[in-house]
């Protein structure tokens, strides 16, 4: 494992950069990477320019789509079909705004992570941190690639086929837009129509990148927290074992202070993660429920037509949204269980063989660990596996209601 640490150092400037490099790759092109004291003036200007460009690209898709729903006369099913992808653009645009507004909190978490790598110098502890950092990178990379592939494959399938329209006794073939736009010039001028199609593909990249960036941050920070909790458990075991052997007693009085301070640092980082992800998870919850319910409804409505193109898209989108919300719920569940496990692990040590003063110190850790640590969506819903089950039941309830209302 020492070789792994050296390899990780060679791949990056230091081990902390190895942990956060993937997040940097996603946030910098969006202008959402937080500026630190070492950031140059030119980098700050470029970041602001990127933010303006990204917002223009997003709004160039969202505004014509909203106008299309409001002013183009279509039946309710067509409006619902347009509302599905448009809601994804809107919600991911909101998440992008949250990433920009929470730059200071993101910077605090990054600096916290860097400080942990500097504070923990023992090779055994660094091995634990590196193992969790690797796990975070792999999970974050898989989630990001999966989300990007699904989004682009969906847009590609929607935009690869052409439709024929009649203009001034001529038939013009135009590519389908992933999100229909208002109004006439896009439907009559092939050049403008192609520009709109390319812009929507670029817009899909921006919003999917913002979603991938938020998931990447949450995954990497969570895995770092898990690594710190594992290190804390190792320290507690060593503390109890050494006290039982009565070695270097004076050193252990200070050691319990180090353990408590480390525990408080972990809880502080979790609080920051909650502050960043709370509004993002709330909107993601709504988006994923929509993304599971609406494609399922489209699938049932168009099943009789046997349109493989559309049916494939609906299945892929529903699976992607199910995966997203499952990941979010798993992050909340794992953090909660691991924080609780600290108290359980302390209790399972041979604490009863220690002096009374040391027993009281360990009781304080158990008491603090008994306070439930939660990752929430909008301070309303606790993210857990139980919540995921409720979300699935709610989606099927709304799907059944929607089917009865529109297919009577």
N, C-alpha and C positions, 0 to 999 in steps of 0.2 A: 504493500500500500504506500510505502514511502516513495517508491518509484512513481506511483500515480500522482503524488503530490508534486514531485519534480516535473513530471510531464505537464500537469495543469499550470505550473508556474511558467514553463516554457511557452505554452500556448497563449498566455496572457501576461500582462505586466505583473500582476500578482493574483493571489487566489480570490480576492474579493471581486476583481474584474472578471475572473472566470465565471463567477456566479451570476453576475448581472449583464454579461455581454449580450445575451439574447434579447433582453428587455431593451437595451440600448439600440439594437438593430431595428426594432419595431417603432420605438418612440421618436427617434431622431428624424426620420423622414416625415413624420407628422408634426414636427416642431413641438412635441410634447415632452421631450427630455428635459428635466429640470436643470436650470442654470445654477452652477455653483460659483464659488469665489474665483475659481481658476478659469471660468468660461470667458472667452475673449469677447470684445464688443462686436466683432464681425460675426461670430457664432450666434450672438443674441439677435442681431439684425436678420441673419438668414433664418433663424427659428421663427421670427415674427412673419417673415415673407411666406414661409411654408404654411403657417397657420392660416393666413389670408387665402392662399391658393387652395388649400384643402377645403375651407369653408365655401369658397366660390364653387368648387367642383360638386360638393354635396348639395348645396342649394340649387344648383343648376339642374339637378335631377328631382329634388323634393318639391320645389315650388310648382313646376309644370305638372307634376303628378297630382298634387293636391287640387290644382285648378281643373285638371281633367275630371277628377271625381266629382267636383262641385258643379261644373258647368256643362259637361258633355252628357247628353241624354243617353243613358244605358239602363238596362234592367238591373235589378238588385244583385243578381248573381255575378254579372260582369264587374260591378262596383266592388263587391266583396273580393273578387279575384285580383283586382288591382290593389285593393287595400292591403293585402297580404305582404307583397314585396315592399310596398311603400312604407309600411309600418316598420319594417326592418331598417330601412334607410333612416327613418326619423329617430328610432330608438338608439341605433348605433351612433348617429350624429349627436344625440344627447350624451351618450357615454364618452364620446370624444370631448365634449365640452367639460364633462366632469374630470377627465384626465388633465385638461388644461387648468381647471380651477383648483385641483388638488396637487399641483406641482410641488408646493412646499412640503406637503405630507409625503409625497413620493421621494423627494430629496432627503427628508428626515429618515425614512426607512432605508434608503441606500447608504446614507452615512452611518446609520446604526449597523448595517450589515458589514460595512468596511471596518468599523470599530471593533466588531466581534472578531474579525479575522486577525486584527492586530493584538487584541487582548489575549486571545487563546493561542498560545505558542507551543504547548506540549504536542508532540507528534501524534500521540494516541487520540487526543481530542480533535486535532486537525483532520485526522483520518475520518472521524465520525462526521465532521462538517463537510468534508469533501464528498463523502458517500451520499449525503443528503443533497448537496449541491448538484451532483451528477443526476440524481433522480429527478430533481426539479427541472434541470435542463432538458432531460429526455421527455418528461411529461409535457412541459411547455412547448417544446418543438413539435411533438406529435399533435397537440391540440391546435397549434397555430397552423401547421401544414394541413391538417384535416379541415379546419374551417375555411382556409383560403381555397383549397381544392373544391370543396362543396360549392362555395359562392361562385367561383369562376366557371365551374362545370355547369352550374345552373344558368348563369348568364350566357354561356356559350350555346347551350341547347336552345335557350329562348331566342337568341339572336342569329342562329345559323340558318334558320328557315325564313323563306321569303313569303310575302303575301302580295297579291295583285290588286291594284286599285286603278280606277278609270279616271283620267284627267283629260278633259277636252278631246274626247273621242280617242284617246290614247290609253294604252294599258302600261302601267309602270309597276315594276316589281321592286319592293322595298323590304329590307330586313325587319323582322319584328323587334320592337324595343322591349327590353326586360321590364321597364316601367313606362307605360304609355304617357305621352307628353301632350300638353295643350299648347299650341293649337295648330291651325291649318298649314303654316309654312313647313313644318316638320313632315307633313303628310304629302306635300306637293313637290317639294324640291329635294331630289335624291341626295344632292351634295350636303345640304343642311341636315337631312335625315341621317346620313352616315356620320356626320360630326356629332350629332346627338347620341348616336349609338356608341361611338368611341368614348364620349364623355361619360356615359352611363357605366361603361366598363371600368373606366378610371375611377369613377365615383364608388363603384362596388369595391374596388381595391382599397380605397381610403377608409370606408366604413368597416370593411372586414378587418383591416389592419388595426383600427381602433379597438375592435372587439378582441382581436388576438392579443393586442398589447395589454389590455386589462386582465385577460386570463393569464397571460405570461407573468405579469407582475404578481398576481395573487398566488400563482403556483410556486414561483421562486421564493417569495417571502414566506409562504407557508412551509415549504421544505426547509428553509433556513431555521424557522422556529422549531420544527421537529428535531433538527440537529442539535439546537441549543438545549432542548428538553432532554434529549438523550445524554448529552454531556453532563447536565445537572444530575441526572440519575446516577451516572458513574461517580461523580463527586460525592454524592450522598453515601453511596456504598463504601467508598474509600474512607469517608469521614467516620462512619460507624465502625468499620473494621479496625481502623487505627486506634480509635478510642478504646475498643475492647482490648487491644494489645497494649494500651497505655504507652504509646510512643509519641514523643514530642508533644506533650500535652498543651504547652503554651501555643504551639502552632495551630492546634485545632480550635482554640477559642476564636482565632482570627478566621479560620477556615469556614465556620458556620456563617460568619458575616459575608464572606465571598459568595457562598451559596445563595444566601437570601438576596443579596444585591443582584446576582445573576438572574434569579427568579423574577425579581421586579423588572429587570431590563426586558426579559422575555414578555412579560405581561404588558409592558409599555409598547413594545413593538406590535403585539396583537391588537392593542387599542388603536394604533395608527393604521394598521391594515383594515380594521373595521371601519374607520373613518373614510378611507379611500374607497372601499368596495361597497359600503352600505347603499348609496344611491345607484351605483352601477348594477348591483345585484337586484335591486328593486325593479329597475327597468328591464333587466335581463330576464327576470321572472315573468314579467308581462309579455316580453317578446317571445320567449320560448313557449309560453302557453298558447300565444297566437300562432306560433310556428308549428306547434303540434296539432292544434285544433283545425286551422284553416286548410292546410294541405290534406288532412284526412277527409275534410268535408269535400274539397275539390275532387279527391280520389273517388269518393262514393258517387258524386254527381256525374262524373265523366267515365265511370267504369264501363257503362254500356257501349260507349263509343270506341273502346279499345285503342285509344290513342297512346301508344307506348311512350312517345316523347314526353307528353304531359304527366302520365302516370309515374314515369321514372323520376321526374323532377319532384313530384309531390312526396314520394317515398324518401328520397334523399334529403329533402328539406326537413321532413318530420323526424328522421333519424338524427340529423345534425342538431336540431333543437333539443331533442331528448338527451343527446350526449352532453350538450352545453349545460343544461340545468342539472344533470346528474353530476357533472364535474363540480359545479358550484356547491351542490349539497354535500358532496364527499369532502370538499375542503373544510366546510363548516363542521361536519361530523368528526373528521380526524383531529382537527384542532381541539374540539371540545373534549374528546375522549383522551387525547394525550395529556392535556392539562390536568384532567382529573386523575390520570394514571400516576402523576407525580406523588400525590397524597397516598394513593394505594401502595405504591412502591415503598415509601417511607415507613408505612405501617408494617410492611412485610419484612423489614430489617429486624435485627436483634436489638431494637431500641430499649427493651425492658432490662437489658443487662448494663445499661449506661448509667452514669450518675444523674441525679434528679435535674440538675441544671441543664444538662445536655438533652434530656428528655423533653423539657419544656421548650427548648429551642426547636426541636423537631416537630413538636405539637403545633408551633406557630406556622411551620411550612404546611402541615396537614390542614390546618384551619384555612389558610389562604387558598389552598388547592381545592377546597370544598366549594368555593364560590364559582359558580358556573361561568365559563368563558364561552361567549356566543359570537358567531358571525351572523349578522342579520341582513335582511333585505328591507331597507327603509325603516329600520328600528321597529319593524312590525312583525316580520316572519323570521323565525330562527331557521337557518339553513342546516338541514340534516337529512338523513335518509328517510326518516318519517315524513318530512316535508315533501320530499320527492314523490313518495307514495300518494300523498294528498293532492299534489299537482296533477299526477296522472289521472286520478279519479275525477278531479275537477274538469280536466280537459275532456274526458269522455262524457261528462254530464253536459257541458256546453255543446259538444258535438251533437249529442242526441237532441238537445233543444233546437239547435240550428237546423238540423235535418228535418225535424218535424214542422218547423215554421216555414221553411222555403221549399220543401218537397211534398207538400200536401197536395 
